[in-house]
Amino acid sequence: MSSIRISPKSTGRSDQFGYYVYYDHRQREGFRENSDYHLNAGSAKLVYDVSSDSRFILTIDAYNEDHGEPGGLTAIPAPGAALYQVDRNVTTRFFDRFRLQRYYGVLEYQKIFLSTQSSISKPSVATFRVIAIGSAAAALAWRQIRIPEPGSAASTDDIQDRQDYTEGVDARMRHDYPLGNDFRPSLAECKFYHALQDRSDDRGLTPDAEEGVPRRFNTGVTWNGSIFAENRFVLGVFRWSRERALNSYSKAWLRPSIPPSLLMSCFRNRTFRPCHCLPWVWTTL
């Protein structure tokens, strides 16, 4: 059994640029057969100052792992069971493995607007921020068939592949303006979000196959967005805010591999709602 870990990192700044970079690598063979794992993860953050009141920030994260699944042990005697008290190093699953990959990126722009201060009023401050995000994830698992099904054999495996993709944009404007002896904040924001999820199940022709004959496929799409404005008022010890959503909606579309009769039953029982639109007004005191 051997183990290795490497985790270097670096940070610095030069003129208008700043950066931070991190990397982590881990691997281990394990004391059981098919109990090894390999992991690689990294993150990078870059900052660019366009001017004294504006800048860009880019953040990227990546993660990758692969590990074996040697199978579970039990202390309860049963036909064909692997007993812990007999041999705790035994492996019951020689081909089962899991692989995960994740990638995530964020690009942010920040801007500060400062009005000129006069002799009779305080300066007002306005900040603008817009964020764009994107991510992708993939999870792949293949596991050997334990009990042969009719017409099949234990020399095959089940393969599950999941793919997830996400994109979004978030823009926000905040204005802090003087009123009396205090500042009053007002805020306006809009968001947009989209996600796609795919899952496929295949039957491999060998115990360790990573590709096989398609058996099932499910896909789902989600759309979400909102626009709202908020302003806070202060009168003595009383504080309240009024928030009004100009438009808020959420839409989801799914295409599962299930019989149409069952899908229509879900619609009638309201267990599956493909679209939901709800504008709202909320006031708190």
N, C-alpha and C positions, 0 to 999 in steps of 0.2 A: 504494500500500500504506500503510495507516494502522493505528495501534495505540493502544489506550486501556487504562489500568489505574487502578482506584480501590480503595484498601484502608484504609478508616477502622476504628478500634477505640476502645472506651471501657471503662473499669473504674472501680469506686468502691464505697464502703461507707457505709451510714447506719444507725446503731443496730443493729437485728437483721438488716438486709438487706445482701447483697453481690451484685455483679453483674459480669459481663464479657461484652462484646458485640463481635463481629468480623464484618466484611463484606468480601468481595473480588469485584470485577468486572473482567473482562478481555475484550477483544474485539480482533479484527484481521481485516483484509480479505484479507491474503495476496497473494502476487505471481502466483498462478495463479487462473484462474477456478474457482469452487466450492472454494476453499481457505480460506474465512473460518471463524472460530469465535467463539462467544459463551459466556462462562462466568460464572456467579453462584454464590457460595458464602458461607455465613454460619454463625455459631456463637454460641450464647448460653448462659451459665451463671449460674444464680441460686441464692443460698445464703440460707436463712432459719434463724436460730438460735432454736429454740423456747425453750430454756433454756441454762444454762451447760454442760449435759452432753448435749444432744440437738440435732439440726438436720436440715433437709431440703436436698437438693441436686438441682436440676433442670438437665439439660443437653440442649440441642437443637442438632442439626446439620442443615444443608440444603445440597444441591449440585445444580446444574443446568447442563448444557452442551449445546451444539448446534454441530456442525461439519460441513463438507463434506469429501468424499473425492474429490479431483481425479484419482485414478488414478496408477498407477506408470509409470515410464519405464525403458527398457532401453538398454544399449549394444551389444546383439547384434542385427544386422539380421535381420529376419523379415517376412513379408508382413503388412501392417497394423500393425506395431509402431511405437510412439512412441519415437524415438531421442533419447537425452539429448544427444548431440553435435550433433544437428541443431537442436533447439529445447528447451531445458530448461524453458521456460515453458508448454509445451503442456498442455492438459487433455484427458484421454481419457474421463473420467466427469463428465458435466455435471449429473447428477441424484442421484448417490449421496450420502446424508447419514446421520448418526448422532446420536441424541439420548439423553441419560442423565439420570435424575433419581433422587436418593437423599435420604431423610429418616430421621433417627435420633433417638430420644429416650430418656433415662434419668432415672428418678426414684429417688433414694436417701434412705433414712432411717438415721441413725446415733444410737446411744444408748450412754452409758457408765454402768455401775453401779460404785460404789466403796463397799466396806464400811468400817465405822468401824475405825480403827486403835486397838488396845489396847496396854497396856504390855508384854504378853508375846507379841504376835503382830504380823506385818506385815499391812497392808491387802491384800485381794484385789481384783482388778480384773476386771470382766466387760464385754465390749463386744458390742453387738447391731447387726447391719446387715442391711437388706433392700433389694434392688435390683429394680426393674421396668424392663424394656427393651422397646422396640418399634421396628421399622424397616420401611420400604417402599422398594422400588427398582423402577424401570421403565427398560428399555432398548429403544429403537425404532430399527430400521435399515431403510432401503429402498434397493435397488440395482437399476439398470436391467439387463434381460436382455441379455447380450452376443450369444449365439448362439441364434437362434430355434429353439425346439423344434417338433416336428410339430404343426401346427395353431395355433401361437402366433406372435407377432411381437416384434421388438426394441423396440417401442413400449410394452411392459409392464414391470413391475418385480416383484421379490420383496420382500415385507415380513415382517420378523421382529420380533415383539413379545414381550418377556419381562417377567413380573411376579413379584416376590419379596416375601414378607411374613414377618416374624419377630416372635415374642413370647416373653418369658421372665421368670422370677422366680428370684432367688437370695437365700436367707436364711441368715445365718451367726451363730452364737453362740460367742464365745470367752471362756474363763475362765482367768485367770492367778492361781493360788493359791500361797501360801507353803508350802514344805516344806523344813525345815532352813534353810540359808543361801541358798537359791535359790528362784526361782519355777518352777512347773510349769504349762505350758499344756495346756488341753483344748479341743477344738473339735468343734462339731456343725454340720452344714450340709445343706441340701436345695436342689435345683435342679430347675427345670422349663423345658423348651424346646420350642417348636413352630415349624415353618417350612412355608410353602406356596410352591411354585414352579410357575408356569404359563408355557408357551411356545406361541405360535401362529404359523403360517406362512401368509401369504395371497399371492394373486397380484393385483397392481394392474392397472387397465385403462389407466393412463397411465405414462410413465416416472418421474414424481415423485409418484405416488399414495401416500398414507399409510394408506389403507384399501382392501381388495379382497375377492376371493372366498376364503373359507377353504379351505385345502388340508390342513393338518395341525394337530393340537393335542396337546400333552403336558402332563401335570400330575403333581405329586409332593407328598406330605405327609410330614413327619418329626416324630415325637414322641420326646422324650428327657427322662429325669428320673433323679435319684439322691438318696439319703439316706445320709449316713455320719457317723461319729463317730471322733475321734482323740484320743489322750492320749500325752504324751511323759514318759518316766521318765529320771532321771539318777542314776547311782550311781558316784561318783568320776569317773574319766575315761571311763566307759562311758555312752553315750547310746543309747537306742532308743525307737522309737515303735510303737504298736500302733494300727492303723487297721482299722475294721470297717465294711463297707458293709451297712447294714440292707436296702437294696433298690436295685438299679440296673437300669434297663431302657432299651431303645431300640427303637422301633418305626418302621418306614417303610412307607408305602403309595404305590405308583406306579401310574399309569394311562397307559401310553404307547400311542401309536397304532401298534402293531405287530401282526402276525398272531397269533392265539391259539396256533397251533402253535409259533411261535418263543418265545412267552412260557412255555409249558409246558416247552420244552426248557431254558430258563434255570433253571426250578425244579429239573429233574432233574439238571442239571450244577452246581447250587448257585452259580450266578453271580448269582442274584437272591434275596435273603432278605428277606421282608416283615416278619419279627418276630424279635427276639433278646432273650432275658431271661437274665440271668446274675447272681445274687447271689454275692459273693466276700468273702473274708477275706484280708488282707495284713498280714504282720508283718515288720518289718525290724530287723536288729541291726547 
